[in-house]
Amino acid sequence: MTDEKKITVSRTIDASPQDVWAVISNPARHAEIDGSGQIVSDEKTDRITANGQVFTMNMNAPHMGGDYQTDNHVTGFDENRLLAWQTAPAGTEPKGWEWMYELTPEGPDATQVQLTYDWSKVTDKELLKKVSFPLISEEQLEGSLGRLASAVAGS
């Protein structure tokens, strides 16, 4: 589902919320589940355990001129249910775009996973002139959920 300033996709994954959480809360596994192909690796980050944490990712994308890093500020944390973060180029404060995973149990071995890419809080007019949102497509987000399902199955 796409609206003017966010894209949301969902999928049922044949695993418990705890098993899905074990993958999404571990930044070392984010390159494995990234449907955009932009995440290269994490920068030796610990598992995400609370709001306010910051984890750093090594990235590569043409719109950023190749290799770069992002600092990801955790903005939503409810273990086995919700994980959200706002992304910014390393060393800067977030400008308003956010990623959110919402997990809903559908029995002991199935979880509805909703992934949202939201840029509705981006208000910097200069940034909006330079960046053409969305940078990630609905198909790439769906790819992320497919990769997440494979990662969870292989864990």
Chimera marker file (.cmm) of the C-alpha trace (Angstrom):
<marker_set name="trace">
<marker id="1" x="0.000" y="0.000" z="0.000" r="1" g="1" b="0" radius="0.5"/>
<marker id="2" x="1.423" y="3.367" z="-1.008" r="1" g="1" b="0" radius="0.5"/>
<marker id="3" x="0.182" y="6.752" z="0.049" r="1" g="1" b="0" radius="0.5"/>
<marker id="4" x="1.636" y="10.151" z="-0.626" r="1" g="1" b="0" radius="0.5"/>
<marker id="5" x="4.462" y="9.941" z="1.917" r="1" g="1" b="0" radius="0.5"/>
<marker id="6" x="4.832" y="6.330" z="2.961" r="1" g="1" b="0" radius="0.5"/>
<marker id="7" x="4.846" y="2.803" z="1.602" r="1" g="1" b="0" radius="0.5"/>
<marker id="8" x="3.651" y="-0.194" z="3.624" r="1" g="1" b="0" radius="0.5"/>
<marker id="9" x="3.904" y="-3.847" z="2.653" r="1" g="1" b="0" radius="0.5"/>
<marker id="10" x="2.967" y="-6.943" z="4.638" r="1" g="1" b="0" radius="0.5"/>
<marker id="11" x="3.462" y="-10.676" z="4.520" r="1" g="1" b="0" radius="0.5"/>
<marker id="12" x="2.802" y="-13.672" z="6.721" r="1" g="1" b="0" radius="0.5"/>
<marker id="13" x="6.047" y="-15.426" z="7.631" r="1" g="1" b="0" radius="0.5"/>
<marker id="14" x="5.962" y="-19.043" z="8.825" r="1" g="1" b="0" radius="0.5"/>
<marker id="15" x="7.767" y="-18.419" z="12.109" r="1" g="1" b="0" radius="0.5"/>
<marker id="16" x="7.077" y="-17.120" z="15.587" r="1" g="1" b="0" radius="0.5"/>
<marker id="17" x="7.387" y="-13.391" z="16.331" r="1" g="1" b="0" radius="0.5"/>
<marker id="18" x="10.441" y="-14.257" z="18.463" r="1" g="1" b="0" radius="0.5"/>
<marker id="19" x="12.171" y="-15.896" z="15.489" r="1" g="1" b="0" radius="0.5"/>
<marker id="20" x="11.397" y="-12.932" z="13.213" r="1" g="1" b="0" radius="0.5"/>
<marker id="21" x="12.539" y="-10.538" z="15.944" r="1" g="1" b="0" radius="0.5"/>
<marker id="22" x="15.851" y="-12.387" z="16.295" r="1" g="1" b="0" radius="0.5"/>
<marker id="23" x="16.650" y="-11.417" z="12.692" r="1" g="1" b="0" radius="0.5"/>
<marker id="24" x="15.315" y="-7.842" z="12.487" r="1" g="1" b="0" radius="0.5"/>
<marker id="25" x="16.789" y="-6.760" z="15.847" r="1" g="1" b="0" radius="0.5"/>
<marker id="26" x="20.277" y="-7.865" z="14.761" r="1" g="1" b="0" radius="0.5"/>
<marker id="27" x="21.871" y="-5.209" z="12.504" r="1" g="1" b="0" radius="0.5"/>
<marker id="28" x="24.459" y="-7.777" z="11.385" r="1" g="1" b="0" radius="0.5"/>
<marker id="29" x="21.613" y="-9.476" z="9.450" r="1" g="1" b="0" radius="0.5"/>
<marker id="30" x="20.172" y="-6.342" z="7.800" r="1" g="1" b="0" radius="0.5"/>
<marker id="31" x="22.257" y="-6.713" z="4.611" r="1" g="1" b="0" radius="0.5"/>
<marker id="32" x="20.847" y="-10.242" z="4.272" r="1" g="1" b="0" radius="0.5"/>
<marker id="33" x="17.242" y="-8.972" z="4.367" r="1" g="1" b="0" radius="0.5"/>
<marker id="34" x="17.662" y="-5.726" z="2.385" r="1" g="1" b="0" radius="0.5"/>
<marker id="35" x="15.587" y="-5.839" z="-0.801" r="1" g="1" b="0" radius="0.5"/>
<marker id="36" x="17.125" y="-2.609" z="-2.122" r="1" g="1" b="0" radius="0.5"/>
<marker id="37" x="20.693" y="-3.918" z="-2.283" r="1" g="1" b="0" radius="0.5"/>
<marker id="38" x="22.026" y="-0.771" z="-0.618" r="1" g="1" b="0" radius="0.5"/>
<marker id="39" x="23.099" y="-2.219" z="2.753" r="1" g="1" b="0" radius="0.5"/>
<marker id="40" x="26.637" y="-3.606" z="2.628" r="1" g="1" b="0" radius="0.5"/>
<marker id="41" x="27.153" y="-4.503" z="6.316" r="1" g="1" b="0" radius="0.5"/>
<marker id="42" x="26.721" y="-3.259" z="9.847" r="1" g="1" b="0" radius="0.5"/>
<marker id="43" x="29.493" y="-1.408" z="11.618" r="1" g="1" b="0" radius="0.5"/>
<marker id="44" x="29.912" y="-3.990" z="14.424" r="1" g="1" b="0" radius="0.5"/>
<marker id="45" x="26.674" y="-3.039" z="16.141" r="1" g="1" b="0" radius="0.5"/>
<marker id="46" x="25.152" y="-4.905" z="19.066" r="1" g="1" b="0" radius="0.5"/>
<marker id="47" x="21.626" y="-6.279" z="18.967" r="1" g="1" b="0" radius="0.5"/>
<marker id="48" x="18.936" y="-3.592" z="19.242" r="1" g="1" b="0" radius="0.5"/>
<marker id="49" x="17.477" y="-3.678" z="22.753" r="1" g="1" b="0" radius="0.5"/>
<marker id="50" x="15.889" y="-0.280" z="23.454" r="1" g="1" b="0" radius="0.5"/>
<marker id="51" x="14.587" y="3.043" z="22.169" r="1" g="1" b="0" radius="0.5"/>
<marker id="52" x="17.297" y="5.646" z="21.720" r="1" g="1" b="0" radius="0.5"/>
<marker id="53" x="20.012" y="3.252" z="20.571" r="1" g="1" b="0" radius="0.5"/>
<marker id="54" x="21.976" y="4.170" z="17.459" r="1" g="1" b="0" radius="0.5"/>
<marker id="55" x="23.343" y="1.559" z="15.071" r="1" g="1" b="0" radius="0.5"/>
<marker id="56" x="25.607" y="2.312" z="12.120" r="1" g="1" b="0" radius="0.5"/>
<marker id="57" x="25.354" y="0.661" z="8.710" r="1" g="1" b="0" radius="0.5"/>
<marker id="58" x="27.787" y="0.589" z="5.779" r="1" g="1" b="0" radius="0.5"/>
<marker id="59" x="25.863" y="1.425" z="2.617" r="1" g="1" b="0" radius="0.5"/>
<marker id="60" x="26.361" y="1.794" z="-1.128" r="1" g="1" b="0" radius="0.5"/>
<marker id="61" x="24.027" y="3.659" z="-3.462" r="1" g="1" b="0" radius="0.5"/>
<marker id="62" x="24.469" y="5.686" z="-6.656" r="1" g="1" b="0" radius="0.5"/>
<marker id="63" x="22.332" y="8.571" z="-5.316" r="1" g="1" b="0" radius="0.5"/>
<marker id="64" x="24.913" y="8.966" z="-2.502" r="1" g="1" b="0" radius="0.5"/>
<marker id="65" x="27.938" y="8.698" z="-4.776" r="1" g="1" b="0" radius="0.5"/>
<marker id="66" x="28.822" y="5.115" z="-3.791" r="1" g="1" b="0" radius="0.5"/>
<marker id="67" x="29.944" y="4.033" z="-0.323" r="1" g="1" b="0" radius="0.5"/>
<marker id="68" x="28.689" y="5.856" z="2.766" r="1" g="1" b="0" radius="0.5"/>
<marker id="69" x="27.488" y="5.173" z="6.329" r="1" g="1" b="0" radius="0.5"/>
<marker id="70" x="24.198" y="5.804" z="8.079" r="1" g="1" b="0" radius="0.5"/>
<marker id="71" x="23.409" y="6.271" z="11.755" r="1" g="1" b="0" radius="0.5"/>
<marker id="72" x="20.051" y="4.721" z="12.584" r="1" g="1" b="0" radius="0.5"/>
<marker id="73" x="18.289" y="6.106" z="15.658" r="1" g="1" b="0" radius="0.5"/>
<marker id="74" x="15.831" y="3.651" z="17.248" r="1" g="1" b="0" radius="0.5"/>
<marker id="75" x="12.471" y="5.447" z="17.615" r="1" g="1" b="0" radius="0.5"/>
<marker id="76" x="10.175" y="2.508" z="18.353" r="1" g="1" b="0" radius="0.5"/>
<marker id="77" x="10.894" y="-0.590" z="20.402" r="1" g="1" b="0" radius="0.5"/>
<marker id="78" x="8.459" y="-3.161" z="21.769" r="1" g="1" b="0" radius="0.5"/>
<marker id="79" x="10.206" y="-6.544" z="21.838" r="1" g="1" b="0" radius="0.5"/>
<marker id="80" x="8.702" y="-9.096" z="19.432" r="1" g="1" b="0" radius="0.5"/>
<marker id="81" x="6.131" y="-6.492" z="18.240" r="1" g="1" b="0" radius="0.5"/>
<marker id="82" x="7.609" y="-3.209" z="16.957" r="1" g="1" b="0" radius="0.5"/>
<marker id="83" x="10.997" y="-1.979" z="15.776" r="1" g="1" b="0" radius="0.5"/>
<marker id="84" x="11.444" y="1.437" z="14.134" r="1" g="1" b="0" radius="0.5"/>
<marker id="85" x="14.337" y="3.753" z="13.387" r="1" g="1" b="0" radius="0.5"/>
<marker id="86" x="15.095" y="7.025" z="11.660" r="1" g="1" b="0" radius="0.5"/>
<marker id="87" x="18.076" y="7.069" z="9.323" r="1" g="1" b="0" radius="0.5"/>
<marker id="88" x="20.644" y="9.831" z="8.764" r="1" g="1" b="0" radius="0.5"/>
<marker id="89" x="24.024" y="10.119" z="7.092" r="1" g="1" b="0" radius="0.5"/>
<marker id="90" x="26.617" y="9.158" z="9.740" r="1" g="1" b="0" radius="0.5"/>
<marker id="91" x="27.399" y="11.960" z="12.154" r="1" g="1" b="0" radius="0.5"/>
<marker id="92" x="24.178" y="13.885" z="11.469" r="1" g="1" b="0" radius="0.5"/>
<marker id="93" x="20.748" y="13.970" z="13.056" r="1" g="1" b="0" radius="0.5"/>
<marker id="94" x="17.816" y="12.214" z="11.354" r="1" g="1" b="0" radius="0.5"/>
<marker id="95" x="15.937" y="14.307" z="8.811" r="1" g="1" b="0" radius="0.5"/>
<marker id="96" x="12.611" y="12.518" z="9.216" r="1" g="1" b="0" radius="0.5"/>
<marker id="97" x="12.467" y="9.312" z="7.200" r="1" g="1" b="0" radius="0.5"/>
<marker id="98" x="11.694" y="6.195" z="9.192" r="1" g="1" b="0" radius="0.5"/>
<marker id="99" x="11.596" y="2.409" z="8.824" r="1" g="1" b="0" radius="0.5"/>
<marker id="100" x="9.138" y="0.393" z="10.903" r="1" g="1" b="0" radius="0.5"/>
<marker id="101" x="8.572" y="-3.344" z="11.374" r="1" g="1" b="0" radius="0.5"/>
<marker id="102" x="5.334" y="-4.366" z="13.089" r="1" g="1" b="0" radius="0.5"/>
<marker id="103" x="4.875" y="-8.011" z="14.084" r="1" g="1" b="0" radius="0.5"/>
<marker id="104" x="1.479" y="-9.591" z="14.784" r="1" g="1" b="0" radius="0.5"/>
<marker id="105" x="1.274" y="-13.247" z="15.861" r="1" g="1" b="0" radius="0.5"/>
<marker id="106" x="-0.978" y="-15.455" z="13.739" r="1" g="1" b="0" radius="0.5"/>
<marker id="107" x="-0.628" y="-18.629" z="15.823" r="1" g="1" b="0" radius="0.5"/>
<marker id="108" x="2.490" y="-20.212" z="17.328" r="1" g="1" b="0" radius="0.5"/>
<marker id="109" x="4.398" y="-20.507" z="14.047" r="1" g="1" b="0" radius="0.5"/>
<marker id="110" x="3.161" y="-17.640" z="11.883" r="1" g="1" b="0" radius="0.5"/>
<marker id="111" x="3.683" y="-13.886" z="12.084" r="1" g="1" b="0" radius="0.5"/>
<marker id="112" x="2.150" y="-11.072" z="10.050" r="1" g="1" b="0" radius="0.5"/>
<marker id="113" x="5.035" y="-8.694" z="9.335" r="1" g="1" b="0" radius="0.5"/>
<marker id="114" x="4.270" y="-5.155" z="8.195" r="1" g="1" b="0" radius="0.5"/>
<marker id="115" x="7.170" y="-3.056" z="6.901" r="1" g="1" b="0" radius="0.5"/>
<marker id="116" x="6.679" y="0.690" z="6.464" r="1" g="1" b="0" radius="0.5"/>
<marker id="117" x="8.999" y="3.221" z="4.822" r="1" g="1" b="0" radius="0.5"/>
<marker id="118" x="7.716" y="6.651" z="5.909" r="1" g="1" b="0" radius="0.5"/>
<marker id="119" x="9.100" y="10.017" z="4.822" r="1" g="1" b="0" radius="0.5"/>
<marker id="120" x="6.135" y="12.110" z="6.017" r="1" g="1" b="0" radius="0.5"/>
<marker id="121" x="8.224" y="13.764" z="8.765" r="1" g="1" b="0" radius="0.5"/>
<marker id="122" x="10.796" y="15.155" z="6.311" r="1" g="1" b="0" radius="0.5"/>
<marker id="123" x="10.303" y="18.919" z="6.492" r="1" g="1" b="0" radius="0.5"/>
<marker id="124" x="13.685" y="20.301" z="5.354" r="1" g="1" b="0" radius="0.5"/>
<marker id="125" x="12.772" y="22.142" z="2.150" r="1" g="1" b="0" radius="0.5"/>
<marker id="126" x="16.347" y="22.056" z="0.810" r="1" g="1" b="0" radius="0.5"/>
<marker id="127" x="16.540" y="18.307" z="1.361" r="1" g="1" b="0" radius="0.5"/>
<marker id="128" x="13.204" y="17.813" z="-0.361" r="1" g="1" b="0" radius="0.5"/>
<marker id="129" x="14.561" y="19.734" z="-3.377" r="1" g="1" b="0" radius="0.5"/>
<marker id="130" x="17.622" y="17.439" z="-3.530" r="1" g="1" b="0" radius="0.5"/>
<marker id="131" x="16.059" y="14.079" z="-2.698" r="1" g="1" b="0" radius="0.5"/>
<marker id="132" x="13.276" y="12.566" z="-4.725" r="1" g="1" b="0" radius="0.5"/>
<marker id="133" x="11.300" y="10.419" z="-2.280" r="1" g="1" b="0" radius="0.5"/>
<marker id="134" x="10.694" y="7.560" z="-2.209" r="1" g="1" b="0" radius="0.5"/>
<marker id="135" x="14.244" y="6.276" z="-2.580" r="1" g="1" b="0" radius="0.5"/>
<marker id="136" x="13.026" y="2.697" z="-2.065" r="1" g="1" b="0" radius="0.5"/>
<marker id="137" x="10.187" y="1.180" z="-4.096" r="1" g="1" b="0" radius="0.5"/>
<marker id="138" x="7.250" y="-0.927" z="-2.965" r="1" g="1" b="0" radius="0.5"/>
<marker id="139" x="8.762" y="-3.862" z="-4.892" r="1" g="1" b="0" radius="0.5"/>
<marker id="140" x="12.055" y="-3.475" z="-3.002" r="1" g="1" b="0" radius="0.5"/>
<marker id="141" x="10.177" y="-3.465" z="0.320" r="1" g="1" b="0" radius="0.5"/>
<marker id="142" x="8.308" y="-6.605" z="-0.733" r="1" g="1" b="0" radius="0.5"/>
<marker id="143" x="11.705" y="-8.079" z="-1.611" r="1" g="1" b="0" radius="0.5"/>
<marker id="144" x="12.885" y="-7.281" z="1.910" r="1" g="1" b="0" radius="0.5"/>
<marker id="145" x="9.994" y="-9.272" z="3.389" r="1" g="1" b="0" radius="0.5"/>
<marker id="146" x="10.756" y="-12.186" z="1.050" r="1" g="1" b="0" radius="0.5"/>
<marker id="147" x="14.395" y="-12.109" z="2.114" r="1" g="1" b="0" radius="0.5"/>
<marker id="148" x="13.322" y="-11.860" z="5.761" r="1" g="1" b="0" radius="0.5"/>
<marker id="149" x="11.170" y="-14.984" z="5.338" r="1" g="1" b="0" radius="0.5"/>
<marker id="150" x="14.151" y="-16.836" z="3.849" r="1" g="1" b="0" radius="0.5"/>
<marker id="151" x="16.499" y="-15.598" z="6.583" r="1" g="1" b="0" radius="0.5"/>
<marker id="152" x="14.128" y="-16.687" z="9.349" r="1" g="1" b="0" radius="0.5"/>
<marker id="153" x="13.633" y="-20.099" z="7.718" r="1" g="1" b="0" radius="0.5"/>
<marker id="154" x="17.409" y="-20.556" z="7.491" r="1" g="1" b="0" radius="0.5"/>
<marker id="155" x="18.110" y="-19.508" z="11.101" r="1" g="1" b="0" radius="0.5"/>
<link id1="1" id2="2" r="1" g="1" b="0" radius="0.2"/>
<link id1="2" id2="3" r="1" g="1" b="0" radius="0.2"/>
<link id1="3" id2="4" r="1" g="1" b="0" radius="0.2"/>
<link id1="4" id2="5" r="1" g="1" b="0" radius="0.2"/>
<link id1="5" id2="6" r="1" g="1" b="0" radius="0.2"/>
<link id1="6" id2="7" r="1" g="1" b="0" radius="0.2"/>
<link id1="7" id2="8" r="1" g="1" b="0" radius="0.2"/>
<link id1="8" id2="9" r="1" g="1" b="0" radius="0.2"/>
<link id1="9" id2="10" r="1" g="1" b="0" radius="0.2"/>
<link id1="10" id2="11" r="1" g="1" b="0" radius="0.2"/>
<link id1="11" id2="12" r="1" g="1" b="0" radius="0.2"/>
<link id1="12" id2="13" r="1" g="1" b="0" radius="0.2"/>
<link id1="13" id2="14" r="1" g="1" b="0" radius="0.2"/>
<link id1="14" id2="15" r="1" g="1" b="0" radius="0.2"/>
<link id1="15" id2="16" r="1" g="1" b="0" radius="0.2"/>
<link id1="16" id2="17" r="1" g="1" b="0" radius="0.2"/>
<link id1="17" id2="18" r="1" g="1" b="0" radius="0.2"/>
<link id1="18" id2="19" r="1" g="1" b="0" radius="0.2"/>
<link id1="19" id2="20" r="1" g="1" b="0" radius="0.2"/>
<link id1="20" id2="21" r="1" g="1" b="0" radius="0.2"/>
<link id1="21" id2="22" r="1" g="1" b="0" radius="0.2"/>
<link id1="22" id2="23" r="1" g="1" b="0" radius="0.2"/>
<link id1="23" id2="24" r="1" g="1" b="0" radius="0.2"/>
<link id1="24" id2="25" r="1" g="1" b="0" radius="0.2"/>
<link id1="25" id2="26" r="1" g="1" b="0" radius="0.2"/>
<link id1="26" id2="27" r="1" g="1" b="0" radius="0.2"/>
<link id1="27" id2="28" r="1" g="1" b="0" radius="0.2"/>
<link id1="28" id2="29" r="1" g="1" b="0" radius="0.2"/>
<link id1="29" id2="30" r="1" g="1" b="0" radius="0.2"/>
<link id1="30" id2="31" r="1" g="1" b="0" radius="0.2"/>
<link id1="31" id2="32" r="1" g="1" b="0" radius="0.2"/>
<link id1="32" id2="33" r="1" g="1" b="0" radius="0.2"/>
<link id1="33" id2="34" r="1" g="1" b="0" radius="0.2"/>
<link id1="34" id2="35" r="1" g="1" b="0" radius="0.2"/>
<link id1="35" id2="36" r="1" g="1" b="0" radius="0.2"/>
<link id1="36" id2="37" r="1" g="1" b="0" radius="0.2"/>
<link id1="37" id2="38" r="1" g="1" b="0" radius="0.2"/>
<link id1="38" id2="39" r="1" g="1" b="0" radius="0.2"/>
<link id1="39" id2="40" r="1" g="1" b="0" radius="0.2"/>
<link id1="40" id2="41" r="1" g="1" b="0" radius="0.2"/>
<link id1="41" id2="42" r="1" g="1" b="0" radius="0.2"/>
<link id1="42" id2="43" r="1" g="1" b="0" radius="0.2"/>
<link id1="43" id2="44" r="1" g="1" b="0" radius="0.2"/>
<link id1="44" id2="45" r="1" g="1" b="0" radius="0.2"/>
<link id1="45" id2="46" r="1" g="1" b="0" radius="0.2"/>
<link id1="46" id2="47" r="1" g="1" b="0" radius="0.2"/>
<link id1="47" id2="48" r="1" g="1" b="0" radius="0.2"/>
<link id1="48" id2="49" r="1" g="1" b="0" radius="0.2"/>
<link id1="49" id2="50" r="1" g="1" b="0" radius="0.2"/>
<link id1="50" id2="51" r="1" g="1" b="0" radius="0.2"/>
<link id1="51" id2="52" r="1" g="1" b="0" radius="0.2"/>
<link id1="52" id2="53" r="1" g="1" b="0" radius="0.2"/>
<link id1="53" id2="54" r="1" g="1" b="0" radius="0.2"/>
<link id1="54" id2="55" r="1" g="1" b="0" radius="0.2"/>
<link id1="55" id2="56" r="1" g="1" b="0" radius="0.2"/>
<link id1="56" id2="57" r="1" g="1" b="0" radius="0.2"/>
<link id1="57" id2="58" r="1" g="1" b="0" radius="0.2"/>
<link id1="58" id2="59" r="1" g="1" b="0" radius="0.2"/>
<link id1="59" id2="60" r="1" g="1" b="0" radius="0.2"/>
<link id1="60" id2="61" r="1" g="1" b="0" radius="0.2"/>
<link id1="61" id2="62" r="1" g="1" b="0" radius="0.2"/>
<link id1="62" id2="63" r="1" g="1" b="0" radius="0.2"/>
<link id1="63" id2="64" r="1" g="1" b="0" radius="0.2"/>
<link id1="64" id2="65" r="1" g="1" b="0" radius="0.2"/>
<link id1="65" id2="66" r="1" g="1" b="0" radius="0.2"/>
<link id1="66" id2="67" r="1" g="1" b="0" radius="0.2"/>
<link id1="67" id2="68" r="1" g="1" b="0" radius="0.2"/>
<link id1="68" id2="69" r="1" g="1" b="0" radius="0.2"/>
<link id1="69" id2="70" r="1" g="1" b="0" radius="0.2"/>
<link id1="70" id2="71" r="1" g="1" b="0" radius="0.2"/>
<link id1="71" id2="72" r="1" g="1" b="0" radius="0.2"/>
<link id1="72" id2="73" r="1" g="1" b="0" radius="0.2"/>
<link id1="73" id2="74" r="1" g="1" b="0" radius="0.2"/>
<link id1="74" id2="75" r="1" g="1" b="0" radius="0.2"/>
<link id1="75" id2="76" r="1" g="1" b="0" radius="0.2"/>
<link id1="76" id2="77" r="1" g="1" b="0" radius="0.2"/>
<link id1="77" id2="78" r="1" g="1" b="0" radius="0.2"/>
<link id1="78" id2="79" r="1" g="1" b="0" radius="0.2"/>
<link id1="79" id2="80" r="1" g="1" b="0" radius="0.2"/>
<link id1="80" id2="81" r="1" g="1" b="0" radius="0.2"/>
<link id1="81" id2="82" r="1" g="1" b="0" radius="0.2"/>
<link id1="82" id2="83" r="1" g="1" b="0" radius="0.2"/>
<link id1="83" id2="84" r="1" g="1" b="0" radius="0.2"/>
<link id1="84" id2="85" r="1" g="1" b="0" radius="0.2"/>
<link id1="85" id2="86" r="1" g="1" b="0" radius="0.2"/>
<link id1="86" id2="87" r="1" g="1" b="0" radius="0.2"/>
<link id1="87" id2="88" r="1" g="1" b="0" radius="0.2"/>
<link id1="88" id2="89" r="1" g="1" b="0" radius="0.2"/>
<link id1="89" id2="90" r="1" g="1" b="0" radius="0.2"/>
<link id1="90" id2="91" r="1" g="1" b="0" radius="0.2"/>
<link id1="91" id2="92" r="1" g="1" b="0" radius="0.2"/>
<link id1="92" id2="93" r="1" g="1" b="0" radius="0.2"/>
<link id1="93" id2="94" r="1" g="1" b="0" radius="0.2"/>
<link id1="94" id2="95" r="1" g="1" b="0" radius="0.2"/>
<link id1="95" id2="96" r="1" g="1" b="0" radius="0.2"/>
<link id1="96" id2="97" r="1" g="1" b="0" radius="0.2"/>
<link id1="97" id2="98" r="1" g="1" b="0" radius="0.2"/>
<link id1="98" id2="99" r="1" g="1" b="0" radius="0.2"/>
<link id1="99" id2="100" r="1" g="1" b="0" radius="0.2"/>
<link id1="100" id2="101" r="1" g="1" b="0" radius="0.2"/>
<link id1="101" id2="102" r="1" g="1" b="0" radius="0.2"/>
<link id1="102" id2="103" r="1" g="1" b="0" radius="0.2"/>
<link id1="103" id2="104" r="1" g="1" b="0" radius="0.2"/>
<link id1="104" id2="105" r="1" g="1" b="0" radius="0.2"/>
<link id1="105" id2="106" r="1" g="1" b="0" radius="0.2"/>
<link id1="106" id2="107" r="1" g="1" b="0" radius="0.2"/>
<link id1="107" id2="108" r="1" g="1" b="0" radius="0.2"/>
<link id1="108" id2="109" r="1" g="1" b="0" radius="0.2"/>
<link id1="109" id2="110" r="1" g="1" b="0" radius="0.2"/>
<link id1="110" id2="111" r="1" g="1" b="0" radius="0.2"/>
<link id1="111" id2="112" r="1" g="1" b="0" radius="0.2"/>
<link id1="112" id2="113" r="1" g="1" b="0" radius="0.2"/>
<link id1="113" id2="114" r="1" g="1" b="0" radius="0.2"/>
<link id1="114" id2="115" r="1" g="1" b="0" radius="0.2"/>
<link id1="115" id2="116" r="1" g="1" b="0" radius="0.2"/>
<link id1="116" id2="117" r="1" g="1" b="0" radius="0.2"/>
<link id1="117" id2="118" r="1" g="1" b="0" radius="0.2"/>
<link id1="118" id2="119" r="1" g="1" b="0" radius="0.2"/>
<link id1="119" id2="120" r="1" g="1" b="0" radius="0.2"/>
<link id1="120" id2="121" r="1" g="1" b="0" radius="0.2"/>
<link id1="121" id2="122" r="1" g="1" b="0" radius="0.2"/>
<link id1="122" id2="123" r="1" g="1" b="0" radius="0.2"/>
<link id1="123" id2="124" r="1" g="1" b="0" radius="0.2"/>
<link id1="124" id2="125" r="1" g="1" b="0" radius="0.2"/>
<link id1="125" id2="126" r="1" g="1" b="0" radius="0.2"/>
<link id1="126" id2="127" r="1" g="1" b="0" radius="0.2"/>
<link id1="127" id2="128" r="1" g="1" b="0" radius="0.2"/>
<link id1="128" id2="129" r="1" g="1" b="0" radius="0.2"/>
<link id1="129" id2="130" r="1" g="1" b="0" radius="0.2"/>
<link id1="130" id2="131" r="1" g="1" b="0" radius="0.2"/>
<link id1="131" id2="132" r="1" g="1" b="0" radius="0.2"/>
<link id1="132" id2="133" r="1" g="1" b="0" radius="0.2"/>
<link id1="133" id2="134" r="1" g="1" b="0" radius="0.2"/>
<link id1="134" id2="135" r="1" g="1" b="0" radius="0.2"/>
<link id1="135" id2="136" r="1" g="1" b="0" radius="0.2"/>
<link id1="136" id2="137" r="1" g="1" b="0" radius="0.2"/>
<link id1="137" id2="138" r="1" g="1" b="0" radius="0.2"/>
<link id1="138" id2="139" r="1" g="1" b="0" radius="0.2"/>
<link id1="139" id2="140" r="1" g="1" b="0" radius="0.2"/>
<link id1="140" id2="141" r="1" g="1" b="0" radius="0.2"/>
<link id1="141" id2="142" r="1" g="1" b="0" radius="0.2"/>
<link id1="142" id2="143" r="1" g="1" b="0" radius="0.2"/>
<link id1="143" id2="144" r="1" g="1" b="0" radius="0.2"/>
<link id1="144" id2="145" r="1" g="1" b="0" radius="0.2"/>
<link id1="145" id2="146" r="1" g="1" b="0" radius="0.2"/>
<link id1="146" id2="147" r="1" g="1" b="0" radius="0.2"/>
<link id1="147" id2="148" r="1" g="1" b="0" radius="0.2"/>
<link id1="148" id2="149" r="1" g="1" b="0" radius="0.2"/>
<link id1="149" id2="150" r="1" g="1" b="0" radius="0.2"/>
<link id1="150" id2="151" r="1" g="1" b="0" radius="0.2"/>
<link id1="151" id2="152" r="1" g="1" b="0" radius="0.2"/>
<link id1="152" id2="153" r="1" g="1" b="0" radius="0.2"/>
<link id1="153" id2="154" r="1" g="1" b="0" radius="0.2"/>
<link id1="154" id2="155" r="1" g="1" b="0" radius="0.2"/>
</marker_set>
